[in-house]
Amino acid sequence: MRLKLTLEYDGTGFHGWAAQPGLRTVEGVVSDGLGSLFSRVESLAVAGRTDTGVHALGNVVSFDAAGGPPVERTAEALNALLPDDVAAVAAEEVTEVFHARHSARSRSYRYRIHRRRERSPLEVRRSWWYPRRLDLDALAAATFAGRLARPGGDIIEVARAARAAPRPEAPSLPELAPR
């Protein structure tokens, strides 16, 4: 039977989605859990691979399985095996033509900018702390120009476009880099 799982995870402690020898990855812990739960697991596919430190609120995986719990108990059973920073929030049986990546109809990304003067230990792993004045018009113009909407678009491109936009009264955005 083919199953679709919706996963949620805090990517702080992971080296991204994709399995890598000797590194803790989301795919690695999910595969280990599925392998303990089912007698056979094949064709694990993910809607979108995430990079190191990236969190997910609804990343979908599909796989073929046999010999496990009933579908309505799969998420609960898997969560008993997964570490605290990963959870299966839903499980459902799907047709054999369903594929997590190829069947996805959309993807969305959330980029958070923490704009308070003082840094927050609660936001350090979930947002980019930028305590200076932010030119929202330049950021909006870069976003509405489709820099995030097109495949491969990301916040770094938005920041570069915002830096390039004329803003006599605002300081330019610095390079986005971990501090």
C-alpha positions in Angstrom: 0.0 0.0 0.0 1.2 3.6 -0.7 1.0 6.0 2.2 1.2 9.8 2.4 2.6 11.3 5.6 2.6 14.9 6.5 5.6 15.8 8.6 6.4 18.7 10.9 9.9 19.2 12.2 12.3 21.6 13.9 15.4 21.5 11.6 17.8 23.0 14.2 19.4 19.6 15.0 19.4 18.2 11.5 21.8 18.4 8.5 18.9 18.8 6.1 16.4 16.3 4.8 18.6 14.1 2.6 20.4 11.1 4.2 24.1 11.6 4.6 26.6 9.1 6.1 27.4 9.9 9.7 25.1 12.9 9.9 21.7 13.3 11.6 19.1 14.0 8.9 15.3 14.2 8.8 15.2 11.4 6.2 17.5 9.3 8.3 15.3 9.5 11.5 12.0 9.1 9.5 13.5 6.1 7.6 14.6 4.5 10.9 11.1 5.0 12.4 9.3 3.6 9.3 11.7 0.7 9.2 10.8 -0.2 12.8 7.1 0.2 12.2 6.7 -1.7 8.9 8.1 -5.0 7.6 8.7 -3.4 4.2 9.3 0.3 3.3 10.2 1.2 -0.3 10.3 4.3 -2.6 10.5 7.0 0.1 10.0 10.3 -1.6 9.6 13.8 -0.2 7.8 16.8 -1.6 10.7 19.2 -0.8 14.1 18.6 0.6 15.1 21.1 3.3 18.6 22.4 4.0 20.5 22.3 7.3 18.6 24.1 10.1 15.4 24.6 8.0 12.1 23.8 9.7 8.9 22.3 8.1 5.2 22.7 9.0 3.8 20.4 6.3 6.4 18.5 4.4 4.8 15.5 2.6 6.4 12.1 2.1 5.2 9.1 0.2 6.3 5.5 0.4 5.2 2.0 -0.2 4.8 -0.1 2.9 3.6 -3.5 4.1 3.1 -5.2 7.5 2.5 -2.2 9.7 -0.3 -0.6 11.7 -3.6 0.4 10.2 -3.5 3.7 8.3 -5.6 5.5 11.0 -2.9 4.6 13.6 0.2 5.1 11.5 1.0 8.7 12.6 0.5 8.0 16.2 2.6 4.8 16.1 5.4 6.5 14.1 5.4 9.4 16.6 6.1 6.9 19.4 9.4 6.1 17.5 10.4 9.5 16.3 12.5 12.0 18.3 10.8 15.0 19.8 11.9 17.4 17.0 10.0 15.4 14.3 6.3 14.5 14.2 3.9 12.9 11.7 0.8 15.0 11.9 -1.2 13.0 9.4 -1.2 9.7 7.5 -3.4 8.5 4.7 -3.5 5.8 2.1 -3.2 7.1 -1.5 -3.3 5.7 -5.0 -0.1 4.1 -6.5 0.3 7.1 -8.8 0.7 9.5 -5.9 4.3 10.8 -5.5 5.1 13.3 -2.8 7.3 15.5 -5.1 5.6 15.0 -8.5 2.0 15.2 -7.2 2.6 18.4 -5.2 0.4 21.3 -6.4 2.2 24.0 -4.5 4.9 24.9 -2.1 5.2 27.8 0.3 8.0 29.3 2.3 8.0 31.6 5.2 10.9 33.9 5.9 10.8 35.7 9.2 12.6 38.9 10.0 12.8 39.8 13.7 12.9 43.6 13.9 13.1 44.3 17.6 16.1 46.4 18.8 17.3 43.6 21.1 17.8 40.0 20.0 15.5 37.3 21.2 16.8 33.9 22.3 13.3 32.5 21.3 13.6 33.7 17.7 17.3 33.0 17.1 16.6 29.7 15.3 13.4 30.8 13.6 14.1 34.3 12.2 16.7 36.7 10.9 17.4 39.4 13.5 17.7 42.8 11.8 17.5 45.5 14.5 18.0 48.4 12.0 15.5 50.2 9.9 14.1 48.0 7.2 12.9 49.5 3.9 9.6 47.7 3.5 8.9 49.3 0.1 12.1 47.9 -1.4 11.5 44.5 0.2 7.9 44.5 -1.1 9.0 45.6 -4.6 11.5 42.8 -4.7 9.0 40.2 -3.5 6.2 41.4 -5.9 8.6 41.3 -8.8 8.4 37.6 -8.4 11.8 36.9 -6.8 10.3 34.6 -4.2 7.5 33.3 -6.4 9.6 31.8 -9.1 11.4 28.4 -8.6 14.7 28.9 -6.8 13.8 32.3 -5.5 14.9 33.0 -1.9 15.4 35.7 0.7 19.0 36.3 -0.4 17.8 37.4 -3.8 15.2 39.6 -2.2 17.8 41.2 0.1 20.1 41.8 -2.9 17.3 43.5 -4.8 16.4 45.6 -1.8 20.0 46.7 -1.4 20.1 47.7 -5.1 16.9 49.7 -5.0 17.5 53.5 -4.5 16.8 54.5 -1.0 18.4 57.8 0.0 17.0 57.9 3.5 17.6 54.2 4.4 20.8 52.3 5.1 21.5 49.4 2.7 20.8 45.8 3.8 23.9 43.9 4.8 24.7 40.5 3.4 22.5 37.8 4.9 24.9 35.6 6.8 24.9 33.7 10.0 26.3 35.7 12.9 
